[in-house]
Amino acid sequence: MHLTPITLTLTDYEGHLSTARSQLGAEAFAAAWAEGAVMPLEQAIEYALNEQEAAGNASPKSAHTKQPPAPPNALTRREREIADLVGEGLSNREISVRLGISERTVEGHVSKILRKLDLRSRTRIAAWVARR
């Protein structure tokens, strides 16, 4: 996405990037940037809206600090169902066919599962399922 100079200035884009880099650290920032770079626009918007909603429920001080990972019971019924199917080794496409939902919806659920459980890959989801 190309941002105009006026947009960069009005939104303090560079300032927000600098803050994110310093709070996350170089490695975590690079990983988050890479994840966001390949995220479909619809999923990015959903992610941003969910983060705003969560920040709105937090105190101003905690809104900018990394929260501990959510407990496993923080997953919704549908997220647990999708995690189980990931644990069986199914792809997003196979999960979407089995559940009768779009592949993009599956992608969104997998992203939420990763975030809620503070995991970095589908393999880690499968390991979490196996331990459960």
Sequence and secondary structure as in RCSB ss.txt:
>XXXX:A:sequence
MHLTPITLTLTDYEGHLSTARSQLGAEAFAAAWAEGAVMPLEQAIEYALNEQEAAGNASPKSAHTKQPPAPPNAL
TRREREIADLVGEGLSNREISVRLGISERTVEGHVSKILRKLDLRSRTRIAAWVARR
>XXXX:A:secstr
    HHHHHHTTHHHHHHHHHHHH HHHHHHHHHHHHHS HHHHHHHHHHHHHHHHTS TTGGGS      GGGS
 HHHHHHHHHHHTT  HHHHHHHHTS HHHHHHHHHHHHHHTT  SHHHHHHHHHH 
